[in-house]
Amino acid sequence: MKTRNKIVLGAVIAVVAALVVWALQPRPVAVETAEATRGDFEQTVSDDGKTRVRERYVIAAPLAGRVERVSLEPGDVVKQGQTVALLTPTEPAFLDARTARELQARVGAAQAQLARAKAETAKVLAQRDQARADFERQARLSKEGFVSQTAREQAELALRTVDRALDAARFAEDAAGHDFAQAKAALARYRSGESGAKWEVTSPVGGAVLKVLQKSESPVALGAALLEIADARSLEAVVDVLSQEAVAIRPGMPARIELGQGVPPLAARVRLVEPAAFTKISALGVEEQRVNVILDFAEGLERVQTIGDGFRVDAHIVVYQAQDVVKAPVAALWRDADGWAVFVAEDGRARKRSVRAPRRNGVEALIEDGLRPGERVVVYPSDALRDGSKLEEARKGAR
């Protein structure tokens, strides 16, 4: 009997000891893992911005008088030379010497502006010829393998930029010529003493009406703004980015512009990083230094019939690209004393691994050393995880 009691007691003690040992053993840590892969890596600077027309023209009253109701509406298309408003000039008897001086000054200013516009057009024409020659040379050398594809793309961007500058210069020259003609005609009418006849205010350029600044019939002063006209299809995107991100952006860098749901992203390139920053208050009330980055649409605007001036866009400027590199989820990285580290899942345990990750985007990190493609890493590691911890692994994306 005593022997049986001893056996039972020993068995109970053994079971209790086993339970204690089992209870004291560390539990596997439930983790989610993802695989390190090999592929293309892209780092972008992303922010929102808006579209704007490159060149716009404000049509002003060439004489003081009374303008009739303007029938045009925003979005209406006008041709160069089309009448956009009718103006009944003030009676010459009520015009004083100051008005005469103002008209003469407008003629002189318009003539000077026309001369500057012609000089600018001639200068840009010469730049366009040089840019075209450079592009043709770079294209030939690239085809023969003497220069990189990047050099060819830079030359192509320079040519495209100069072409658009030439369009802007010609637009400005047309507008200046129209202003000069209108100013001369207004001065001649004042000197002749004509009255009663209505003055046809015409558009200096073809385009679309952006704004009607004087819709109703009313008196207007000399130089009062009546309408704003522009080529609504000649668009660019203006994106303000943080100044610390702008230092990585260079003219010629590719970009993607997203306009909204159902519209494929449009290709673009950086044309200009403005040299001066400005202060902007964020949604959280924090002062930020921001810089405007100007993007030219590379192609595809014809696919979007409804886009116009002032539309909101989301821009992603590609500041770094690499092909055939090792990548891992950003969520797997954590700061160690020596830099970045990850936990690699090996044989059911977490193994700490130091890695070199010089570049990251919002999703992936470029891994230069420390990981091989196919290895699985722990994403969103908890504070309970240690080197050697047992893992209860749930693969990312598994159901």
Secondary structure as a PSIPRED ss2 file (coil, helix, strand):
# PSIPRED VFORMAT (PSIPRED V4.0)

   1 M C   1.000  0.000  0.000
   2 K H   0.000  1.000  0.000
   3 T H   0.000  1.000  0.000
   4 R H   0.000  1.000  0.000
   5 N H   0.000  1.000  0.000
   6 K H   0.000  1.000  0.000
   7 I H   0.000  1.000  0.000
   8 V H   0.000  1.000  0.000
   9 L H   0.000  1.000  0.000
  10 G H   0.000  1.000  0.000
  11 A H   0.000  1.000  0.000
  12 V H   0.000  1.000  0.000
  13 I H   0.000  1.000  0.000
  14 A H   0.000  1.000  0.000
  15 V H   0.000  1.000  0.000
  16 V H   0.000  1.000  0.000
  17 A H   0.000  1.000  0.000
  18 A H   0.000  1.000  0.000
  19 L H   0.000  1.000  0.000
  20 V H   0.000  1.000  0.000
  21 V H   0.000  1.000  0.000
  22 W H   0.000  1.000  0.000
  23 A H   0.000  1.000  0.000
  24 L H   0.000  1.000  0.000
  25 Q C   1.000  0.000  0.000
  26 P C   1.000  0.000  0.000
  27 R C   1.000  0.000  0.000
  28 P C   1.000  0.000  0.000
  29 V E   0.000  0.000  1.000
  30 A E   0.000  0.000  1.000
  31 V E   0.000  0.000  1.000
  32 E E   0.000  0.000  1.000
  33 T E   0.000  0.000  1.000
  34 A E   0.000  0.000  1.000
  35 E E   0.000  0.000  1.000
  36 A C   1.000  0.000  0.000
  37 T E   0.000  0.000  1.000
  38 R E   0.000  0.000  1.000
  39 G E   0.000  0.000  1.000
  40 D E   0.000  0.000  1.000
  41 F E   0.000  0.000  1.000
  42 E E   0.000  0.000  1.000
  43 Q E   0.000  0.000  1.000
  44 T E   0.000  0.000  1.000
  45 V E   0.000  0.000  1.000
  46 S E   0.000  0.000  1.000
  47 D E   0.000  0.000  1.000
  48 D E   0.000  0.000  1.000
  49 G E   0.000  0.000  1.000
  50 K E   0.000  0.000  1.000
  51 T E   0.000  0.000  1.000
  52 R E   0.000  0.000  1.000
  53 V E   0.000  0.000  1.000
  54 R C   1.000  0.000  0.000
  55 E C   1.000  0.000  0.000
  56 R E   0.000  0.000  1.000
  57 Y E   0.000  0.000  1.000
  58 V E   0.000  0.000  1.000
  59 I E   0.000  0.000  1.000
  60 A E   0.000  0.000  1.000
  61 A C   1.000  0.000  0.000
  62 P C   1.000  0.000  0.000
  63 L C   1.000  0.000  0.000
  64 A C   1.000  0.000  0.000
  65 G E   0.000  0.000  1.000
  66 R E   0.000  0.000  1.000
  67 V E   0.000  0.000  1.000
  68 E C   1.000  0.000  0.000
  69 R C   1.000  0.000  0.000
  70 V C   1.000  0.000  0.000
  71 S C   1.000  0.000  0.000
  72 L C   1.000  0.000  0.000
  73 E C   1.000  0.000  0.000
  74 P C   1.000  0.000  0.000
  75 G C   1.000  0.000  0.000
  76 D C   1.000  0.000  0.000
  77 V E   0.000  0.000  1.000
  78 V E   0.000  0.000  1.000
  79 K C   1.000  0.000  0.000
  80 Q C   1.000  0.000  0.000
  81 G C   1.000  0.000  0.000
  82 Q C   1.000  0.000  0.000
  83 T E   0.000  0.000  1.000
  84 V E   0.000  0.000  1.000
  85 A E   0.000  0.000  1.000
  86 L E   0.000  0.000  1.000
  87 L E   0.000  0.000  1.000
  88 T E   0.000  0.000  1.000
  89 P E   0.000  0.000  1.000
  90 T C   1.000  0.000  0.000
  91 E C   1.000  0.000  0.000
  92 P H   0.000  1.000  0.000
  93 A H   0.000  1.000  0.000
  94 F H   0.000  1.000  0.000
  95 L C   1.000  0.000  0.000
  96 D C   1.000  0.000  0.000
  97 A H   0.000  1.000  0.000
  98 R H   0.000  1.000  0.000
  99 T H   0.000  1.000  0.000
 100 A H   0.000  1.000  0.000
 101 R H   0.000  1.000  0.000
 102 E H   0.000  1.000  0.000
 103 L H   0.000  1.000  0.000
 104 Q H   0.000  1.000  0.000
 105 A H   0.000  1.000  0.000
 106 R H   0.000  1.000  0.000
 107 V H   0.000  1.000  0.000
 108 G H   0.000  1.000  0.000
 109 A H   0.000  1.000  0.000
 110 A H   0.000  1.000  0.000
 111 Q H   0.000  1.000  0.000
 112 A H   0.000  1.000  0.000
 113 Q H   0.000  1.000  0.000
 114 L H   0.000  1.000  0.000
 115 A H   0.000  1.000  0.000
 116 R H   0.000  1.000  0.000
 117 A H   0.000  1.000  0.000
 118 K H   0.000  1.000  0.000
 119 A H   0.000  1.000  0.000
 120 E H   0.000  1.000  0.000
 121 T H   0.000  1.000  0.000
 122 A H   0.000  1.000  0.000
 123 K H   0.000  1.000  0.000
 124 V H   0.000  1.000  0.000
 125 L H   0.000  1.000  0.000
 126 A H   0.000  1.000  0.000
 127 Q H   0.000  1.000  0.000
 128 R H   0.000  1.000  0.000
 129 D H   0.000  1.000  0.000
 130 Q H   0.000  1.000  0.000
 131 A H   0.000  1.000  0.000
 132 R H   0.000  1.000  0.000
 133 A H   0.000  1.000  0.000
 134 D H   0.000  1.000  0.000
 135 F H   0.000  1.000  0.000
 136 E H   0.000  1.000  0.000
 137 R H   0.000  1.000  0.000
 138 Q H   0.000  1.000  0.000
 139 A H   0.000  1.000  0.000
 140 R H   0.000  1.000  0.000
 141 L H   0.000  1.000  0.000
 142 S H   0.000  1.000  0.000
 143 K H   0.000  1.000  0.000
 144 E H   0.000  1.000  0.000
 145 G C   1.000  0.000  0.000
 146 F C   1.000  0.000  0.000
 147 V C   1.000  0.000  0.000
 148 S C   1.000  0.000  0.000
 149 Q H   0.000  1.000  0.000
 150 T H   0.000  1.000  0.000
 151 A H   0.000  1.000  0.000
 152 R H   0.000  1.000  0.000
 153 E H   0.000  1.000  0.000
 154 Q H   0.000  1.000  0.000
 155 A H   0.000  1.000  0.000
 156 E H   0.000  1.000  0.000
 157 L H   0.000  1.000  0.000
 158 A H   0.000  1.000  0.000
 159 L H   0.000  1.000  0.000
 160 R H   0.000  1.000  0.000
 161 T H   0.000  1.000  0.000
 162 V H   0.000  1.000  0.000
 163 D H   0.000  1.000  0.000
 164 R H   0.000  1.000  0.000
 165 A H   0.000  1.000  0.000
 166 L H   0.000  1.000  0.000
 167 D H   0.000  1.000  0.000
 168 A H   0.000  1.000  0.000
 169 A H   0.000  1.000  0.000
 170 R H   0.000  1.000  0.000
 171 F H   0.000  1.000  0.000
 172 A H   0.000  1.000  0.000
 173 E H   0.000  1.000  0.000
 174 D H   0.000  1.000  0.000
 175 A H   0.000  1.000  0.000
 176 A H   0.000  1.000  0.000
 177 G H   0.000  1.000  0.000
 178 H H   0.000  1.000  0.000
 179 D H   0.000  1.000  0.000
 180 F H   0.000  1.000  0.000
 181 A H   0.000  1.000  0.000
 182 Q H   0.000  1.000  0.000
 183 A H   0.000  1.000  0.000
 184 K H   0.000  1.000  0.000
 185 A H   0.000  1.000  0.000
 186 A H   0.000  1.000  0.000
 187 L H   0.000  1.000  0.000
 188 A H   0.000  1.000  0.000
 189 R H   0.000  1.000  0.000
 190 Y H   0.000  1.000  0.000
 191 R H   0.000  1.000  0.000
 192 S H   0.000  1.000  0.000
 193 G C   1.000  0.000  0.000
 194 E C   1.000  0.000  0.000
 195 S C   1.000  0.000  0.000
 196 G C   1.000  0.000  0.000
 197 A C   1.000  0.000  0.000
 198 K C   1.000  0.000  0.000
 199 W E   0.000  0.000  1.000
 200 E E   0.000  0.000  1.000
 201 V E   0.000  0.000  1.000
 202 T E   0.000  0.000  1.000
 203 S C   1.000  0.000  0.000
 204 P C   1.000  0.000  0.000
 205 V C   1.000  0.000  0.000
 206 G C   1.000  0.000  0.000
 207 G E   0.000  0.000  1.000
 208 A E   0.000  0.000  1.000
 209 V E   0.000  0.000  1.000
 210 L E   0.000  0.000  1.000
 211 K E   0.000  0.000  1.000
 212 V E   0.000  0.000  1.000
 213 L C   1.000  0.000  0.000
 214 Q C   1.000  0.000  0.000
 215 K C   1.000  0.000  0.000
 216 S C   1.000  0.000  0.000
 217 E C   1.000  0.000  0.000
 218 S E   0.000  0.000  1.000
 219 P E   0.000  0.000  1.000
 220 V E   0.000  0.000  1.000
 221 A C   1.000  0.000  0.000
 222 L C   1.000  0.000  0.000
 223 G C   1.000  0.000  0.000
 224 A C   1.000  0.000  0.000
 225 A E   0.000  0.000  1.000
 226 L E   0.000  0.000  1.000
 227 L E   0.000  0.000  1.000
 228 E E   0.000  0.000  1.000
 229 I E   0.000  0.000  1.000
 230 A E   0.000  0.000  1.000
 231 D C   1.000  0.000  0.000
 232 A C   1.000  0.000  0.000
 233 R C   1.000  0.000  0.000
 234 S C   1.000  0.000  0.000
 235 L E   0.000  0.000  1.000
 236 E E   0.000  0.000  1.000
 237 A E   0.000  0.000  1.000
 238 V E   0.000  0.000  1.000
 239 V E   0.000  0.000  1.000
 240 D E   0.000  0.000  1.000
 241 V E   0.000  0.000  1.000
 242 L E   0.000  0.000  1.000
 243 S H   0.000  1.000  0.000
 244 Q H   0.000  1.000  0.000
 245 E H   0.000  1.000  0.000
 246 A H   0.000  1.000  0.000
 247 V C   1.000  0.000  0.000
 248 A C   1.000  0.000  0.000
 249 I C   1.000  0.000  0.000
 250 R C   1.000  0.000  0.000
 251 P C   1.000  0.000  0.000
 252 G C   1.000  0.000  0.000
 253 M C   1.000  0.000  0.000
 254 P E   0.000  0.000  1.000
 255 A E   0.000  0.000  1.000
 256 R E   0.000  0.000  1.000
 257 I E   0.000  0.000  1.000
 258 E E   0.000  0.000  1.000
 259 L C   1.000  0.000  0.000
 260 G C   1.000  0.000  0.000
 261 Q C   1.000  0.000  0.000
 262 G C   1.000  0.000  0.000
 263 V C   1.000  0.000  0.000
 264 P C   1.000  0.000  0.000
 265 P C   1.000  0.000  0.000
 266 L E   0.000  0.000  1.000
 267 A E   0.000  0.000  1.000
 268 A E   0.000  0.000  1.000
 269 R E   0.000  0.000  1.000
 270 V E   0.000  0.000  1.000
 271 R E   0.000  0.000  1.000
 272 L E   0.000  0.000  1.000
 273 V E   0.000  0.000  1.000
 274 E C   1.000  0.000  0.000
 275 P C   1.000  0.000  0.000
 276 A C   1.000  0.000  0.000
 277 A C   1.000  0.000  0.000
 278 F E   0.000  0.000  1.000
 279 T E   0.000  0.000  1.000
 280 K E   0.000  0.000  1.000
 281 I E   0.000  0.000  1.000
 282 S C   1.000  0.000  0.000
 283 A C   1.000  0.000  0.000
 284 L C   1.000  0.000  0.000
 285 G C   1.000  0.000  0.000
 286 V C   1.000  0.000  0.000
 287 E E   0.000  0.000  1.000
 288 E E   0.000  0.000  1.000
 289 Q E   0.000  0.000  1.000
 290 R E   0.000  0.000  1.000
 291 V E   0.000  0.000  1.000
 292 N E   0.000  0.000  1.000
 293 V E   0.000  0.000  1.000
 294 I E   0.000  0.000  1.000
 295 L E   0.000  0.000  1.000
 296 D E   0.000  0.000  1.000
 297 F E   0.000  0.000  1.000
 298 A C   1.000  0.000  0.000
 299 E C   1.000  0.000  0.000
 300 G C   1.000  0.000  0.000
 301 L H   0.000  1.000  0.000
 302 E H   0.000  1.000  0.000
 303 R H   0.000  1.000  0.000
 304 V C   1.000  0.000  0.000
 305 Q C   1.000  0.000  0.000
 306 T C   1.000  0.000  0.000
 307 I C   1.000  0.000  0.000
 308 G C   1.000  0.000  0.000
 309 D C   1.000  0.000  0.000
 310 G C   1.000  0.000  0.000
 311 F C   1.000  0.000  0.000
 312 R E   0.000  0.000  1.000
 313 V E   0.000  0.000  1.000
 314 D E   0.000  0.000  1.000
 315 A E   0.000  0.000  1.000
 316 H E   0.000  0.000  1.000
 317 I E   0.000  0.000  1.000
 318 V E   0.000  0.000  1.000
 319 V E   0.000  0.000  1.000
 320 Y E   0.000  0.000  1.000
 321 Q E   0.000  0.000  1.000
 322 A E   0.000  0.000  1.000
 323 Q E   0.000  0.000  1.000
 324 D E   0.000  0.000  1.000
 325 V E   0.000  0.000  1.000
 326 V E   0.000  0.000  1.000
 327 K E   0.000  0.000  1.000
 328 A E   0.000  0.000  1.000
 329 P E   0.000  0.000  1.000
 330 V H   0.000  1.000  0.000
 331 A H   0.000  1.000  0.000
 332 A H   0.000  1.000  0.000
 333 L C   1.000  0.000  0.000
 334 W E   0.000  0.000  1.000
 335 R E   0.000  0.000  1.000
 336 D E   0.000  0.000  1.000
 337 A C   1.000  0.000  0.000
 338 D C   1.000  0.000  0.000
 339 G E   0.000  0.000  1.000
 340 W E   0.000  0.000  1.000
 341 A E   0.000  0.000  1.000
 342 V E   0.000  0.000  1.000
 343 F E   0.000  0.000  1.000
 344 V E   0.000  0.000  1.000
 345 A E   0.000  0.000  1.000
 346 E E   0.000  0.000  1.000
 347 D C   1.000  0.000  0.000
 348 G C   1.000  0.000  0.000
 349 R E   0.000  0.000  1.000
 350 A E   0.000  0.000  1.000
 351 R E   0.000  0.000  1.000
 352 K E   0.000  0.000  1.000
 353 R E   0.000  0.000  1.000
 354 S E   0.000  0.000  1.000
 355 V E   0.000  0.000  1.000
 356 R E   0.000  0.000  1.000
 357 A C   1.000  0.000  0.000
 358 P C   1.000  0.000  0.000
 359 R E   0.000  0.000  1.000
 360 R E   0.000  0.000  1.000
 361 N C   1.000  0.000  0.000
 362 G C   1.000  0.000  0.000
 363 V C   1.000  0.000  0.000
 364 E E   0.000  0.000  1.000
 365 A E   0.000  0.000  1.000
 366 L E   0.000  0.000  1.000
 367 I E   0.000  0.000  1.000
 368 E C   1.000  0.000  0.000
 369 D E   0.000  0.000  1.000
 370 G C   1.000  0.000  0.000
 371 L C   1.000  0.000  0.000
 372 R C   1.000  0.000  0.000
 373 P C   1.000  0.000  0.000
 374 G C   1.000  0.000  0.000
 375 E C   1.000  0.000  0.000
 376 R E   0.000  0.000  1.000
 377 V E   0.000  0.000  1.000
 378 V E   0.000  0.000  1.000
 379 V E   0.000  0.000  1.000
 380 Y C   1.000  0.000  0.000
 381 P C   1.000  0.000  0.000
 382 S C   1.000  0.000  0.000
 383 D C   1.000  0.000  0.000
 384 A C   1.000  0.000  0.000
 385 L C   1.000  0.000  0.000
 386 R C   1.000  0.000  0.000
 387 D C   1.000  0.000  0.000
 388 G C   1.000  0.000  0.000
 389 S C   1.000  0.000  0.000
 390 K E   0.000  0.000  1.000
 391 L E   0.000  0.000  1.000
 392 E E   0.000  0.000  1.000
 393 E E   0.000  0.000  1.000
 394 A E   0.000  0.000  1.000
 395 R E   0.000  0.000  1.000
 396 K C   1.000  0.000  0.000
 397 G C   1.000  0.000  0.000
 398 A C   1.000  0.000  0.000
 399 R C   1.000  0.000  0.000
